[in-house]
């Protein structure tokens, strides 16, 4: 355990991390805009090319989707563990400051004090989470190649999460610690389930696992947003509140699109089950 904690929270690269756009990969606004634009354009072009082609069968990808799901699950577990240990270490190291300001550990998780800079252990794992979003984008192309379908919800969700994770670092936004813990815990389960099904193994777990995890994730996120608003006015302000407001609008847009898709799919499954009966 001590060896694991060293690599997760005590390594010099983790402790001395600092978000600097000139020295880190993908840390500039131009890179973010270019990456999101390329992702959306490439996915749409690939989808249109497959629609125009005469090939009806899906492209054989072999074990690539299964390996991708396994890697994403392991990365999510590593980020969750590193973020959890980093938050514990930050709470232990700055406990004296919190006592003076009468701030609890949970309040710090929701609301960073004004003047917080994007450096240290927590922001290192926030940067790793940001980089992992680029690897997650590959699943969109797997779905297009195998199932020949491309949904607006998938493009919007992946693009929003990539922008959100960038804003967390750029503005030292509050609430990002809990958000990372929520997202990585959900993705570790979902990607592990995808890996299990990609291997062709049977499972009693319903295929709605992804949608239900996403719904639970949105519920926890909404509850934490209420806590951020309360602490922002009670504690004299939370750091990165402007970026938080923008991310809240993006989350609201995604919530609307997700609920539409969720209700539509649920009604289709219900009508299909009733017709079969």
C-alpha positions in Angstrom: 0.0 0.0 0.0 2.8 2.4 0.8 4.4 1.7 -2.6 1.0 2.4 -4.3 0.6 5.6 -2.4 4.0 6.7 -3.4 3.3 6.4 -7.1 -0.2 7.9 -6.8 0.4 10.9 -4.4 4.1 11.2 -3.4 5.9 10.9 -6.7 7.7 14.2 -7.6 5.7 14.5 -10.8 2.5 14.4 -8.9 3.4 16.7 -6.0 5.1 19.3 -8.2 2.4 19.3 -10.9 1.4 22.7 -12.2 -1.1 23.5 -15.0 1.0 25.5 -17.5 -0.3 25.8 -21.1 3.1 26.2 -22.5 4.6 23.0 -21.1 1.7 20.5 -21.0 0.2 18.5 -23.8 -3.3 19.8 -24.8 -3.3 22.7 -22.4 -4.2 25.5 -24.8 -7.5 26.8 -26.0 -6.5 26.3 -29.7 -5.7 22.7 -29.1 -9.1 22.1 -27.4 -11.1 23.8 -30.1 -9.2 21.9 -32.8 -9.6 18.6 -31.1 -13.4 19.0 -30.6 -13.8 20.2 -34.2 -11.7 17.3 -35.6 -13.6 14.8 -33.5 -17.1 15.9 -34.6 -16.0 16.3 -38.3 -14.2 13.0 -38.5 -17.1 11.1 -36.9 -19.7 12.7 -39.2 -17.6 12.1 -42.4 -17.0 8.5 -41.4 -20.7 8.0 -40.8 -21.6 9.5 -44.2 -19.0 7.5 -46.1 -20.4 4.3 -44.6 -23.9 5.4 -45.6 -22.9 6.1 -49.2 -20.9 2.8 -49.5 -22.5 -0.4 -50.6 -21.0 -2.4 -47.8 -23.7 -3.7 -45.5 -21.7 -5.7 -43.1 -19.9 -4.1 -40.2 -16.2 -3.7 -40.2 -14.5 -6.5 -38.2 -12.5 -4.8 -35.4 -11.4 -7.9 -33.6 -10.3 -7.5 -30.0 -9.7 -3.7 -30.3 -13.1 -2.7 -28.7 -12.6 -5.1 -25.9 -9.0 -3.9 -25.2 -10.2 -0.4 -25.3 -12.9 -1.0 -22.7 -10.4 -2.9 -20.5 -7.9 0.0 -20.7 -10.5 2.6 -20.0 -11.8 0.7 -17.0 -8.3 0.3 -15.5 -7.5 4.0 -16.2 -10.7 5.0 -14.5 -9.9 2.9 -11.4 -6.4 4.5 -11.3 -7.8 8.0 -11.5 -10.4 7.3 -8.9 -7.8 5.9 -6.5 -5.3 8.7 -7.2 -7.9 11.4 -6.8 -9.2 9.9 -3.5 -5.8 9.5 -2.0 -4.8 13.0 -3.2 -7.9 14.6 -1.6 -7.1 12.8 1.6 -3.5 14.0 1.5 -4.6 17.6 0.8 -7.0 17.4 3.7 -4.3 16.2 6.0 -1.7 18.8 4.9 -4.0 21.8 5.0 -6.0 20.9 8.1 -4.6 23.8 10.0 -5.8 26.3 7.4 -9.3 24.8 7.4 -9.6 25.1 11.1 -8.8 28.8 10.9 -11.4 29.4 8.2 -13.9 26.9 9.8 -14.1 24.8 6.7 -14.8 21.1 6.6 -13.3 18.6 4.2 -16.6 18.1 2.5 -17.0 21.9 2.0 -13.6 22.0 0.4 -14.6 19.2 -2.0 -17.6 21.3 -3.1 -16.1 24.7 -3.0 -12.4 25.6 -3.5 -11.4 28.8 -1.7 -10.8 31.9 -3.8 -7.3 32.1 -5.2 -6.8 28.4 -5.5 -4.2 27.6 -8.2 -4.2 24.5 -10.5 -1.2 22.8 -8.9 -0.6 19.8 -6.7 -1.8 16.3 -6.5 -5.5 16.8 -7.1 -4.9 18.8 -10.3 -2.5 16.2 -11.5 -5.2 13.6 -11.5 -7.6 16.1 -13.0 -5.1 16.5 -15.9 -4.9 12.7 -16.3 -8.7 12.6 -16.4 -8.7 15.3 -19.1 -6.2 13.3 -21.2 -8.2 10.1 -20.7 -11.2 11.8 -22.4 -9.3 11.8 -25.7 -8.8 8.0 -25.5 -12.5 7.7 -24.7 -13.4 9.4 -28.0 -12.3 6.3 -29.9 -15.4 4.4 -28.9 -17.5 6.7 -31.1 -15.6 5.5 -34.2 -16.0 1.9 -33.0 -19.8 2.3 -32.8 -19.9 3.9 -36.3 -17.8 1.2 -37.9 -19.6 -1.7 -36.2 -23.2 -0.5 -35.9 -23.3 2.1 -38.7 -25.1 4.7 -36.4 -24.1 8.0 -35.0 -26.2 9.9 -32.4 -26.1 13.5 -31.6 -26.2 12.6 -27.9 -22.9 10.7 -28.1 -21.2 13.6 -29.9 -22.6 16.2 -27.6 -21.8 14.2 -24.4 -18.2 13.4 -25.3 -17.5 17.0 -26.5 -19.1 18.5 -23.4 -17.1 16.3 -21.0 -13.9 17.1 -22.8 -14.5 20.9 -22.6 -15.6 20.6 -18.9 -12.4 18.7 -17.9 -10.4 21.5 -19.6 -12.2 24.2 -17.8 -11.7 22.4 -14.4 -7.9 22.9 -14.9 -7.9 26.3 -16.6 -10.0 28.0 -13.9 -9.3 25.8 -10.9 -13.1 25.2 -10.8 -14.8 24.0 -7.6 -16.6 20.7 -7.4 -14.2 19.0 -9.8 -12.9 16.5 -7.2 -16.3 15.0 -6.6 -17.1 15.1 -10.3 -14.0 13.1 -11.1 -14.8 10.6 -8.4 -18.4 10.2 -9.7 -17.3 9.9 -13.3 -14.5 7.5 -12.8 -16.5 5.2 -10.5 -19.3 5.0 -13.1 -16.9 4.6 -16.1 -14.9 1.9 -14.4 -18.1 -0.2 -13.9 -19.5 0.5 -17.4 -16.3 -0.1 -19.2 -15.7 -3.4 -17.3 -19.2 -4.5 -18.3 -18.5 -3.6 -21.9 -15.3 -5.6 -21.8 -17.2 -8.6 -20.3 -19.8 -8.5 -23.1 -17.1 -7.8 -25.8 -15.6 -11.2 -24.9 -18.9 -12.8 -25.7 -19.6 -13.9 -22.2 -23.1 -14.0 -20.9 -24.2 -11.7 -18.2 -27.4 -11.3 -16.2 -26.8 -7.5 -15.9 -29.2 -5.7 -18.2 -28.0 -3.7 -21.2 -29.4 -0.6 -19.6 -26.4 -0.5 -17.2 -24.8 2.4 -19.1 -28.0 4.5 -19.1 -28.8 3.8 -15.4 -25.2 4.7 -14.4 -25.4 7.9 -16.4 -28.7 8.8 -14.8 -27.3 8.2 -11.3 -24.3 10.3 -12.2 -26.5 13.2 -13.3 -28.5 12.9 -10.1 -25.4 13.1 -7.9 -24.1 16.0 -10.0 -27.3 17.9 -9.6 -27.3 17.5 -5.8 -23.7 18.7 -5.6 -24.5 21.8 -7.7 -27.0 22.8 -5.1 -24.3 22.5 -2.4 -21.9 24.7 -4.5 -24.5 27.4 -4.8 -25.2 27.4 -1.1 -21.5 27.6 -0.2 -20.8 30.2 -2.7 -23.2 32.6 -1.0 -22.6 31.5 2.6 -18.7 31.3 2.5 -18.1 34.4 0.4 -17.4 32.8 -2.9 -16.1 29.7 -4.6 -13.1 29.6 -7.0 -13.9 29.3 -10.7 -17.6 30.1 -10.3 -17.7 31.5 -13.8 -16.5 28.3 -15.4 -18.9 26.4 -13.0 -21.9 28.4 -14.4 -20.8 27.6 -18.0 -20.4 23.9 -17.1 -23.8 23.9 -15.4 -25.4 25.2 -18.7 -23.6 22.4 -20.6 -24.8 19.9 -18.1 -28.3 21.2 -18.4 -28.2 20.8 -22.1 -26.9 17.3 -21.8 -29.5 16.4 -19.2 -32.3 17.5 -21.5 -30.9 15.4 -24.4 -30.3 12.4 -22.2 -33.8 12.4 -20.7 -35.3 12.6 -24.2 -33.3 9.6 -25.3 -33.9 7.7 -22.1 -37.7 8.2 -22.2 -37.8 7.3 -25.9 -35.8 4.1 -25.4 -37.9 3.2 -22.4 -41.1 3.6 -24.3 -39.8 1.6 -27.2 -38.8 -1.3 -24.9 -42.1 -1.2 -23.1 -44.1 -1.3 -26.4 -41.9 -4.1 -27.7 -42.3 -6.2 -24.6 -46.1 -5.7 -24.6 -46.4 -6.6 -28.3 -44.3 -9.8 -27.8 -46.5 -10.7 -24.8 
